[in-house]
Amino acid sequence: MHQVINRVLIFSIALFIFDGELFSQEKARRIQLSDIAGNRYDLERLLEKGPVLLDFWATWCNPCKEYFPHLERMHNKYEDNGLSIIGINEDGPRNKRKIRSFLRSLNISFPILIDETAEVMSDYGVYSLPTWFLIAKDGSIIKIHKGYIRGDEILLENEIRSLLFDSDDS
C-alpha cells in the first residue's frame, strides 16, 4: 500500500511540474472577454496579428506583481513584431477599482481582461497564479508556465523571440 501511495504521489508531482510540456501544442480555447472599460476582445481576432501571450493573474498574487513589469517591458519591445500580451484578471467583477489602481501603480499598458465568472480560468485548467500560455498565430499552445521565480522572464522572452523570429514561414 505504501508503494502505491508513493507512486501516485510521484506521478502527481511529475504531472504538476511537466504539464506545461505535456499539454502544449493543443489548440487554445476560444476567449471572448471585456476589459475594465467594457471593450470586447476575441482571441481569434488577436491571433490574426500574431502570437498571443495570455497571463492569468490577480491583484492579491505577489508573484504576479513582481512579474508584471517584465510583461510590460516585453509588450513594449515586441508589440510591433505582432505579439499581443493579454492579462486575464481573476479578482472577480467587484474589484474593478482595485484592479485599476493596481494597473496604474505599475503603469501597465497592455490589455487586461476581466474573467468575471472564472470560466476562462477553468477552461484553461488554471489552478495557480500566475500562469501564462504562449499561443502561436495558428492557435496552438506553444508553452504553458505556472508560477514565477526570478529568471522566468528570461525563459519567457527566449520563447517569444524564438516564436517571432525563428519560425520557418518562408
N, C-alpha and C positions, 0 to 999 in steps of 0.2 A: 504494500500500500504506500509506503514511504517513497519508493521508487517512482510510482505513478504520479504522485504529487510533485516530486522533483521534476519529472519530465514535463508535466503540464506547466509548471512554473517557468522552466527554461524556455519552452515553446512560446509562452505568453510574453516573456521578456524579449525574445528574439523578434516576435511579431511586432511589438511596440517599437523596437529600435529600427527595424528594417521595413516597416510597412510602406514608407515613402518610396522605397525602391520596388517593392512587390507590386504596388498598385499604380506606378507610373506607367505611362503610355495608354492608359484608358482615357476615354473621351470625357471632357469636362461636362458637367451637367448644366442645364440651362439656368441662367440667373437673370431675373428682372427685378431690380430694386430701385428705390429712390434715395437720393442724398438728403441731407438735412433741409435743403431749400425746396425739396419736392421734385427736383429734376430726375426723370427716369433714365436708367441705364440698362442696357441689354448686352450680355456677354458676347452674343453672336456678332453684334454690330461693332463692339470693341475689337474683336478678333479680325475684322476686315482690315484694320490698320496695321496689325502686327501682333506679336506675343503679348500676353497679359500676365501680370503677377497679382494674384489675389492674396491679400493679407487679412486673416481673421484676427481681431484684436478687441480689447475692452479698455476703458479708462482706468480700471482698478488693477490692471495687469502691469506690474513693474517691469518685467522684461519687454513688454510692448512699448512702454515709454522710452526705454533705453534704445530700442531698435528703430523707432520712428525717424529720428534724424538721419539715419543711414538710408532709409527708404526715400526720404525727401531728396537727399543728395543724388540717389540713383534715378529718381524721377526727373530731376533737372538735367542730369547727364545724358539719359537715354531716351527721353520722350521724343526728341527729333529723329531718332532712329526707329521709331514705330512702337516702342514699348509703352504699354499702359500699366501703371500701378494703381490698383484699386484697393482701398481699405474697406473691409466689411466689419462694421461695428456690431458687437454683441451685448451692448449695455441695455438694450430694450428701448421702447418708444418714449418712456417717461424721462429719459435722461438726456434729451437733446441739448439742453442748456449746458450741462456738464461736458458733453461731447464738444460743443462749440468752443467752450473755454479751453479745453484740453488742446484742441487743434490750433487755436490762436496762440497759446503759450509756446507751442513748438513751431509755429509758422508753417503749417502743413498746407501744401497747395494741390496735392493730388486728390482725386475724388474719394469721399468717404460715404459709403452706402450704409443704410440702416437695415439690419436684418431683424425687423420688429418681432417676428414670431419665432426666430431661431430656426426657421425651416431650411434656409440655405446651409447653415451650420450643420444641421442634421443630414441634409442631402449629401454633403461633402465628407461626412464622418468625422467632423472636427470635435474633439473632446478635450483639447488643451489649447491654451493660448500663450503666445502667438503661434499660429500655424499658417504657413504660406504654400501656395500652389503656383508653380510656374507652368504656364499653358502656352503651347506653340500656336502659331497662326491657324493651323488646321484643327485646333481644338483638342489636341492630345495633351494630356498632363505629362510634362517632362520630369518634374521634380516636385516632391512634397517634403516639407520640413516642419518639424514641431519643436517649439521652444526657442530659446535664444541664449547663447553664451557668446561673449566677445570673440570675434573672429568669424562667426557665422555670416556676417555681412560680406566678408571676403569671398567665402564659398558661393554665396548667392550671386555676387557680382560676376564671378567667373562663369557661373551657369548662364547668366544673362548675356555676357559677352559672347560666349560660345553659341548661344541660340541666335543672337543678332548677326554675328559676323563670320561664323564658321559653317554656315549652312551650305548645302550643295544645291542651290537653286539654279545653277547655270546649266 
